[in-house]
């Protein structure tokens, strides 16, 4: 008789524990807002896709101060969607004295503001890859014409040579 009562008590306890755990899964999850504050028509950029751009390097760019006279060369940029990297290779770079750093940035001409910029590397390197976030890579793939790369030097700290994707 005692073992039956003990078994019923254990069964009752297990039933209560099961109900408690079952109730834990029924609570609603908190929704996380992904739209930036004060934006009513936000559309996230598309997922990045792998793409390659080959462009000329020049001293001129819309809305930027003039670069080093006669600067030229070529640049190859790529978005590697598999590794989430932005890669670059500058070649035949001439008339750019002692480059110090290269930066990529988004320039939107109607408003003329520079946004979403980052250094390709802490110091100038003629080639390499930099990890970048998916939003930035998606924007590069969706609107490459809004992105520029600027090669800076001590004499031209705002850009000796530039290339538009």
NORCOR-V892334 format. One line per field, one symbol per residue. ss: DSSP state (h for helix, s for strand, l for the rest). A space follows every 50 residues. Layout:
ss: ???
This chain:
ss: lhhhhhhhhhhhhhhhhhhhhhhhllllllllllllllllllllllllll sssssssslllllllllllllsssssssssllllssssssssssllllss ssssssssllllssssssslllllllsssssllhhhhhhhhhlhhhssss ssslllllllssssl
